[in-house]
Amino acid sequence: MPLSLSVLAEWGSMAVMKVLILGGTRAGRELARLLVASGHDVVSSLAGRVTRPADIAGRTRVGGFGGVDGLAAYLRDEAIERVVDVTHPFAEQISANAAEACRLVGIPLLRIERPSWAQHLLASNWVWVDDHAAAARTAAAFSRVLLTVGRQSLRHYLELPHVVARMVDPPDHPVPSSWQLRLERGPFTIDDERALLRDTAITALVTKDSGDPLTEAKLCAAAELDVTVIILRRAPAPEGVPAVGTPQEAAAWVATQHPQITTSGKAKPTQG
Ligand code: NAP
């Protein structure tokens, strides 16, 4: 059970922790903001996939670590005390690397995991697939497809002729000239999504089970307009890594994991 935010505020002001946030998500930016506001020393790590990353509180570093060994060396060299994995649910490699590197170095790791959309009210209407190959095969039966799978996954769909592909940065490889690229960063309202689906005569939407409430509008618009949703299932999260649902809970975890020194000089017990 996470501590209340008032307890976090009281304790967070008394000790500085060096925290690595594996980010690239809105939740990662929100956690950085909360931890910096509590006085922690925060480094957010980004893969470097996006050319115009949003502003992040605290320090940032960009680029891969060089696998498990590289990440473990970074944790040691930088004397990181806590790691929070706030990467996207489909960023499976970095999450697996974080679990292994933290185990090797003996540093506590927490994961922020958004609930899956498998429990969404509309979930039983969607076509659930295990991978991009299956998504592309299913999408081939539809006349016009909206892809919101990220630019790195577009190569799986190159045989589809009539595609609108939405992403933040342009793809780093050619796509068919019949495709329409929309270089946009969300969130999008339901009115935006309804207009996009209607104006481009979309009949199927391919997306990932990100569970992000801020990207949910397209699913509701698709239901209204009878657009088929083809959705990629998540891989299981790394085993043995504790998880919370929100940046607020993760901030409370950082505060409660540390043997704190109170203003009276007495140590508080470590919790968590
Ligand atoms: P991935 O397949 O899990 O990771 C591939 C490699 O990229 C990792 O092994 C690591 O390289 C490097 N990497 C990934 N995330 C990193 C981070 N936060 N900091 C430093 N290095 C990182 O990841 P991905 O799916 O390409 O996603 C990359 C980033 O984009 C993640 O940070 C994720 O949160 C964000 N993102 C992903 C998606 C998605 O759908 N996959 C959507 C939105 C945002 P080394 O092995 O060299 O350390």
Residues whose N, C-alpha, C, O or C-beta is under 5 A from the ligand:
A	BS01	NAP	L22 G23 G24 T25 S45 L46 A47 G63 G64 F65 G66 G67 V86 T87 H88 F90 A91 E92 Q93 I94 S95 V149 G150
